[in-house]
Amino acid sequence: MMQGHSRLTKKRDFREAYKKGTVFKNKYLVIWKLKKENSGKTRIGYSVGKKLGNAVERNRLKRILKEACRRKEKEIKLGYDLIILARGPVKKKNFSEAQEALLDVFTKAECLKK
């Protein structure tokens, strides 16, 4: 992770984003976006449910999502907590298709700098 971005890891942070955040969806991904005042960082959390496969498959999906975010991190606005939830159909997608889905949902959520 570069400056200005870090991982969202604590259960209470996830809970807060789920409860107070705004939801944006497409067929493959769901994003919860929560504005964090006085924060110069954007924290990103990844969630892949057990319905999407065994641990190997879920970890593969998380790695794909993390890499897609890493490639776009210079364009992601600062000062937010984001949770990215993978949905079933994304399992069948390759990296570039998953990255496209992520860009689509980031655009809907207005998470990218102009």
C-alpha positions in Angstrom: 0.0 0.0 0.0 1.2 3.5 -0.8 0.8 6.6 1.3 -2.7 7.6 2.0 -4.2 4.1 1.8 -4.3 1.3 4.3 -6.3 -1.8 5.1 -9.5 -1.8 7.1 -9.2 -4.8 9.5 -11.0 -4.2 12.8 -14.5 -5.7 13.2 -15.9 -2.5 14.7 -14.7 -0.5 11.6 -16.4 -2.9 9.3 -19.6 -2.8 11.4 -19.5 1.1 11.4 -19.1 1.2 7.6 -21.9 -1.4 7.1 -24.2 0.5 9.4 -23.5 4.2 8.4 -22.0 3.8 5.0 -23.6 4.3 1.6 -24.0 1.3 -0.6 -23.1 1.0 -4.3 -23.6 -2.2 -6.3 -23.1 -3.8 -9.6 -23.6 -7.4 -10.7 -20.2 -8.5 -9.3 -19.3 -6.2 -6.4 -20.9 -4.2 -3.6 -19.1 -1.2 -2.0 -19.9 0.5 1.3 -18.4 4.0 1.4 -18.1 5.9 4.7 -16.7 9.5 4.8 -14.1 9.8 7.7 -13.6 13.3 8.9 -10.1 14.4 9.8 -8.6 11.4 8.0 -6.0 11.8 5.3 -6.2 8.1 4.5 -8.6 5.9 2.7 -8.9 2.4 4.3 -10.1 -0.5 2.2 -11.5 -3.7 3.6 -12.3 -6.8 1.5 -15.1 -9.3 2.2 -15.7 -12.6 0.4 -18.4 -14.8 1.8 -18.1 -18.5 2.3 -20.8 -19.1 -0.3 -18.2 -18.2 -2.9 -16.1 -21.2 -2.4 -13.4 -22.7 -0.3 -10.6 -20.7 1.3 -8.3 -21.0 -1.7 -11.0 -19.6 -4.0 -11.9 -16.8 -1.6 -8.3 -15.8 -1.0 -7.8 -15.7 -4.8 -10.7 -13.3 -5.2 -9.3 -11.1 -2.4 -5.9 -11.1 -4.0 -7.5 -10.0 -7.3 -9.5 -7.2 -5.7 -6.4 -6.0 -3.7 -4.3 -5.9 -6.8 -7.0 -4.1 -8.8 -7.2 -1.5 -6.0 -3.4 -1.2 -5.8 -3.3 -0.4 -9.5 -5.9 2.4 -9.1 -4.8 3.7 -5.7 -3.4 7.0 -7.0 -6.9 7.7 -8.4 -8.9 6.8 -5.2 -10.1 9.8 -3.2 -8.7 10.1 0.4 -10.6 10.3 3.6 -13.0 7.3 3.3 -13.5 3.8 4.7 -14.4 1.4 1.8 -15.6 -2.2 2.1 -15.6 -4.2 -1.1 -17.8 -7.3 -1.0 -17.5 -9.9 -3.8 -20.7 -11.3 -5.2 -21.1 -14.8 -6.8 -20.7 -14.0 -10.5 -17.2 -12.4 -10.0 -15.8 -15.8 -9.3 -15.9 -16.7 -12.9 -14.1 -13.6 -14.0 -10.5 -13.1 -14.8 -8.4 -10.3 -13.5 -9.1 -7.7 -16.2 -12.9 -8.3 -16.0 -12.8 -8.1 -12.2 -10.8 -4.8 -12.4 -13.4 -3.5 -14.9 -16.2 -4.4 -12.4 -14.3 -2.6 -9.6 -13.8 0.5 -11.8 -17.5 0.5 -12.6 -18.6 0.3 -8.9 -15.9 2.9 -7.9 -17.3 5.2 -10.5 -20.9 4.7 -9.2 -19.6 5.4 -5.7 -17.7 8.5 -6.9 -14.5 7.2 -5.2 -12.2 8.2 -8.0 -10.5 11.6 -8.4 -11.5 13.5 -11.5 
